[in-house]
Amino acid sequence: MEIRYISTRGGMAPVSFPEAVMMGLADDGGLLLPAAIPDVRTRLDGWRGLDYPALAAEVMRPFIGDGLTDAELKDLVRRSYATFTAQEVVPVLAVGDTFIAELFHGPTLAFKDIALQFLGNLFEHYLKKSGGTLNIIGATSGDTGSAAIYGVRGKAGIHIFIMHPQGRVSPLQERQMTCVLDANVHNIAIAGTFDDGQRVLKEIFNDLPFKKRYNLGAVNSVNWVRVLAQIVYYFWAAFRVQERTGAPAVQVAVPTGNFGDIFAGYMAVRMGAPITRLILATNENDILSRFFTTGEYSMGAVVPTLSPSMDIQVASNFERYLYYRVGQDPARVCELMAGFAATKKLTAPGADPLFAAGCGGTADVLRVIHDCHHEHGYILDPHTAVGVAVAERFADPAAPTVCLATAHPAKFADAIVQALGADLAHHPILDALVDQPTRCTVLPPEQGAIQGFIRQTLA
Ligand SMILES: *Cc1c(COP(=O)(O)O)cnc(C)c1O
């Protein structure tokens, strides 16, 4: 079976799955999507009894085609989720009237591990076949850097260089990155801000001879595989809730930043997952919740909140959704995105009844964390609490709600202390980091300095 990937902007010949994996952003500046979405409705009953890795192989199979054999896919998926500390991989718990799908049992305790553990193994697999090498470069303000590092640590053919702003990420987040001592992991503390890191990253990727000479790659949230691996847990969570409630379908609440997690939910619904509605939840950085309530996508200023991984005003995966919203018309996507680049604003036609949306502000988050702990003895992290707060407004007697829990609360101790008055959330993995050795190189936020370091490291 041949599956092809196309660009949302229509300016690229279709590519295979392995090409899509290595490409990241489409060559015409758009985002990659499968040319057709498989309909899996007749298969759901056969999938209900599968464990998480087996379900992952089934859900991803039609998107991969000849890109992997069945045995290769099963092996990659098993190895990717063997690093999770929960036996079920994604436990789904009843907390009061709602359900919580814990996506945070991977090595860095945030949901990004679900995709990045798989993507790291996939990169290694294709590089072994081609004999090639890959040098991943990223700039992080916190969570993504450590998940990417853990995705590729120790992998053959891959080096990873992650820049973080020196002294401007939380000490815990810094240790999650710099305590990884594998020879292929290179942490760079840049003497500057996160924006300096982003700027230098862009400059390095725009140096095409350098990019080519060193096979540079990115692991940011536009890579199709990150969406693909996340589709799985929408099926998984729906099945687990159906088992317990007998409900014909569920709704899923998703705390959202870059629209990556919830776009995977959109794909799951299009495939036929038993989901009636996606509840999109933002913090005060509410470009997406405003879009789904008004139809206007307009950029505001970023404000810092208790849920920093959602402090985003331009959602890098939004263009994928826009492509479907305008009837799979790439010319229309180009027009709207060009308008957005010029005016920081676009308006999409119609409305989409699949989505409900709202904003969970700081007061909501603190209240929800407090009440959930008080009433049920369960501690929510501040990102998950945004989802739970918004989900409260959209209860449906016919469809139970499952909220995606995107991080372990111990990662965000300051918010927990604010909400509960004490530092109650701990995790042995994080506690153990305190006295582990670290490795990190401090460099100025300049293209030449970073490129020099990369050259010297790879020489
Ligand atoms: C990245 C992240 C999010 C947002 O996910 P998107 O795919 O960007 O919408 C939410 N919560 C946590 C803890 C994250 O790390």
The ligand as an SDF file (V2000), in Angstrom:
LIG
                    3D

 15 15  0  0  0  0  0  0  0  0999 V2000
    3.8360   21.2620   24.9680 C   0  0  0  0  0  0  0  0  0  0  0  0
    2.8920   21.1660   26.1070 C   0  0  0  0  0  0  0  0  0  0  0  0
    1.5240   21.4940   25.9700 C   0  0  0  0  0  0  0  0  0  0  0  0
    0.9340   22.0390   24.6860 C   0  0  0  0  0  0  0  0  0  0  0  0
    0.9140   21.0920   23.6560 O   0  0  0  0  0  0  0  0  0  0  0  0
    0.6850   21.5800   22.1410 P   0  0  0  0  0  0  0  0  0  0  0  0
    0.8760   20.3830   21.3170 O   0  0  0  0  0  0  0  0  0  0  0  0
    1.7250   22.6320   21.8950 O   0  0  0  0  0  0  0  0  0  0  0  0
   -0.6910   22.1220   22.0730 O   0  0  0  0  0  0  0  0  0  0  0  0
    0.7010   21.3220   27.0650 C   0  0  0  0  0  0  0  0  0  0  0  0
    1.1850   20.8930   28.2460 N   0  0  0  0  0  0  0  0  0  0  0  0
    2.4850   20.5740   28.4170 C   0  0  0  0  0  0  0  0  0  0  0  0
    2.9450   20.1220   29.7560 C   0  0  0  0  0  0  0  0  0  0  0  0
    3.3900   20.6930   27.3580 C   0  0  0  0  0  0  0  0  0  0  0  0
    4.6800   20.3920   27.5450 O   0  0  0  0  0  0  0  0  0  0  0  0
  1  2  1  0
  2  3  1  0
  2 14  2  0
  3  4  1  0
  3 10  2  0
  4  5  1  0
  5  6  1  0
  6  7  2  0
  6  8  1  0
  6  9  1  0
 10 11  1  0
 11 12  2  0
 12 13  1  0
 12 14  1  0
 14 15  1  0
M  END
$$$$
